[in-house]
Amino acid sequence: MSAKTRLPVGQEAIQKKGWIGAHKYLLLRRLSQIVFLLIFLVGPWFGLWIVKGNLAGSLTLGVLPLTDPLVLLQGIAAQHWPELTAITGALIVGLAYALIGGRVYCSWVCPINPVTDGAYWLHDRLGLQKGWQPKKTTRYWMLGMVLIVSALTGTIAWELVNPITMLQRGLIFGIGFAWTFVIAVFLFDLFVSRRGWCGHLCPVGAFYGLLGSKSLLRISARNRAACDDCMDCFAVCPEMHVITPALRGKGTDTPLILSPDCTNCGRCIDVCSVDVFRFTHRFDAGPAAGRDDAAPQSADRDARAA
């Protein structure tokens, strides 16, 4: 029997699920990112002030305060004791991401995510080399440096260069210096380090990963016995190392992806034509047959078929 022809990434899923089915979570993420961004833009653009502020700190409908916990920590490090509304807002945001998964922020909210995804898409189309890959711990060093610099300068240091904040400013005030930071992230991921910004350097992603390390929302490789080694999930995952323990595990190993690096983006679910992955919760950790466990049964079926 000839070897199975390798199709382009996601093509088999498209054939089985249709194009929308094979891009469902990607489309939902883009919609989510657009909605979150527009909520902050309709005020300065059209005078419809649903939310005042930005993703670092805001007031919704004049009642609900929301504060980025990392911004709060920088303020405390800078010896600026926050007001009660800021503390309340940080507790609300922190609890939400601790429950649903900290890096959900990176894939479902952060407006820089489409920028880095675009850089990866173009990098792949141009056939560029993987490039320099900083150690995974680099972003945690970056996080530590942000807090240290805030303490030394008495400022919320990261907000001075934060590409997320700069993107919002650029959309409000037009072409200007703020766009430099956004373009720099795009060019860095395109030419210097594939998926380098979000995966290796961004201190915001590092912080939210730590915050959501014990979160409830998880992706499970529950149907891993059906895996046909197409590798499409690894090709689309922004943090591909998180997949291996769940997918390659034996029957006694949990099928849950437990790494705090997982962004819960759902792309592995989209591109898998045999539906290995699914969204679930942290307590759905019971054993699931591994591919090695299914191998003897497959061999028996092949022998009978012959």
N, C-alpha and C positions, 0 to 999 in steps of 0.2 A: 504494500500500500504506500502511495507517495505521501510525503510529508504535507501537512496542512499548509495551504498558502497563507502567508502572513498579510493581512489586510492593513491599511492605514489605521492609525489610532482612532478608536471609536467607531469605525465603519461597520463592524459587525453588530455593534449595539444599535446603530442607526437602522440597519437592515431589519433587526428584530423588533425594535421599539418605535421606529420612526424618528425623524430628526428632532422633534420636540421632546419625545420621551428620552432620547439620548442626551438632551441638553437641559432637562427640566430644572435641575438645581442651579445650573449656571444661569439660566434665564431668571429664576427667582432671586438669585443673589444680585444680579444686575438691577432688577426692579427694586429690591430692598435698598441698595446703595443709592440709587437715583432718588427714591422717596426720602431717605434720611437727609440727603444733600439738599433737596428742594425745600424741605421743611425749614432749613436754616436760610435759604436764599429768597423765599417769597416775601419775607419781611423787607429787607433792603431793596429788592427789585420792585415789588408791587405794593408795599405798605401793608401787607397782610401778616401781622406779627403773631403767628402761631407760637413761634419760639424766638426768644431773644438770646443772642449769644452764639456760641459755636460748640463743637464737640468737646472742647476743654471745659466749658461751663456754660450752662444755659438755664433759662426760666421758661417753662412751658405754660402757655395760657395764663401767665401772670401768677401761677400758683405752684407748679411742681418744679422744684430745683433739681438739676442734674449736674453733677460735677465729675470730671475724670479723676479717679482716685490717685493716679500718678501725678496729676497737677497739684492735688492737695498735698501729697507727700513732698513735692518740690517746695511748695510754699512753707511747709513746716520746717524743712531742711534749711530754708532761707530765713527762718525765724520770723515768719509772718503768720501769726496765729489766725486761722480762718474763722469767718463768721459761722454762726450756727447753720445758716442755710447752705453754706458750702459743705459743711460736715455732713448734713442730712443728705444732700445730693450725692456726695461720694459714697455714703453708706447704701443708698438706693442702687446706684450703678454697680458698686462692688458686689453687693449681694446678688443682683441679677446675673452678672457674668460668672460669679462663683457657682451659681446653680446651673446655668445653661451651657457654660463653657467659655472660658476667657477669650480664646482666639476666634470665637464666633465674631467678635468685633472685627478681626482682621479680614475675614472673608465675606461678611454680610453687611458691615457698616462702613468700614474705612474707605474713603473715596480714592485713596492711593492704590487700592487693590486693582482696579481696572487699568491703571497706569502700568503697574508691574506685570500684570497679565498680558497687556499689549506688548510690552518689551519682550516677554518670553515668547509670544506668538511670532514676532518679527525675528527674534533670535533663531527660532526653530526654522522659519521659512528661509532665512539666509544661510542656514547650515553652519553657523558659527560654532567655535569650540566652547566647551563648558566654561573655560576661563578660571580665574582665581576664585577659590572657595575658602573663605575664612572659616575657622573652627566654629562649631555651633555655639560654643560658650562665649563667642565674641559679643553677641547681643546682650549677654548678662553683664559683661564688663562695661558695655555701653550704658546699660541701665544704671550701674553703680556710678559711672562717671557723671551721668546727668544729675544724680543726687548730690554728688560731691561738689560739682561746679555750682549748683544752686546754693549749697551751703557757703561756698567761698565767695560768691558774688552777691548774695542776697537777692537773687532774682529767680524767677521760674524759668530756668535756663533753656529747657528744651523748646519752649514756645517761641523762642527767638529764631529757631531754625526748623521747626516742625513742618515737614512737607504737607501734612494734613491741614494745618492752619493756613499755610501759604496758599494751598489750592483754593480754599474758601475765599481768602482775601483777593486772589487773582480773579475769581469769578465775580466778585462784587465790584472791585475797583478797576478791572480791566487789565490789559497787558502792563506788566511792570516787573520790578525786581523780584517780587514774590514767586513768579513763575520759574525763576532760576533754580530754586530748590526742587520743584517738581520735575523739571527737565533733567536736572542732575540725577535724580533717582532713575528716570527712564533710561538715560544713557549708561548709567552704572550697570543696570541689569542687562542692557542690550550688549554692551561691548566689554565690560570688565568681569562681571560675575553673574552667571545665569541664576535667576531667582535669588540674587545675593542680598538685596535690601531687606525684604520681609523675612527671608529664611536665616540670615546671618547677622544683620546689623541693627535692625529697628528695635530701639529700647521699649517702645510701646507694645510691640508684639511679645517681647520678652516678659514684660510686666503682666500682661493679660494671660499669658501662658501659665505663669506662676499662680495667678489669681484663680484660674479655672482648673487647676491640676486635679481637683477632686470633684469636678462637676458631674451633674446627672446625665446630660445629653452625651451620647456616645454613638459611634459607628461600629457595627459588628460585622465580622466576616462569618456570619452564622452558617452560610452555605458554602464554606470553603472547600468542601469535598468535591464540589462541582467545578472548581477552578481548572481551566485548560491551559494555563501558562501563557496567555496572550500578552501579558505584561502591560496592558492598556492602563490599568489602575496606577501602576508605577509611573507611566509616562505623563499622566495628567496631574498627579498629586504634587502639590507644592512642597510637601515635607515627606518625600517618599519613604524615608526610613521608618515612619510610624506604621506602615502597612505590614512589614515583614513578620513581626511577632504574632500578629493575629492571623494572618493568611497562611503562614508556614507552620503554625503550631500543630501539635498532635491533639488527639481527642481529649486529653486531660487538661490541655491548655485553654485558657479563656479565648474566645474569638473576638473579644472587645479590643478596640484600639484605645489604649489607655494613656498613651503618651500625651503630655500637655502641649506638645508641638502641633498636634492635629488641629486644623482650623475648622473642622466640621463643614467643609465646603460642599461635600456631597458629590464631587466629580467622580470619585471611584464608583459610586452607585450609578451615575449616569452612563459611564462607558463600559460597564460590565454587562456583557450580553447574556451571561448565565446567572445573573442576579446573586452574586456572592455576598454583596454588602447591603446593609440596610441601616437606617437610623433606629436607635433604641435607647435604653437607659442604662445607667451604671450597674444596676442590680440584675440585669439580664446577662449574667456572667457564667451561666452553666456550661458544661462541656459541649463541644460540637465536633462531629467527626472531622478529622483532618484528611488531607489528600492521601496520605499513606494508609490511613484506615480504610479508605474507599478503594485503594488499588487492588487488593485481592478480589474484591467483588467484581471490579471492572474486568480483571483478567479472566475470571470465571465466565462472565458474560461473553467476552470476546472468544473464549474457547468454545462455548456452546454455539455461538453464531458461526464459527468456522466449521 
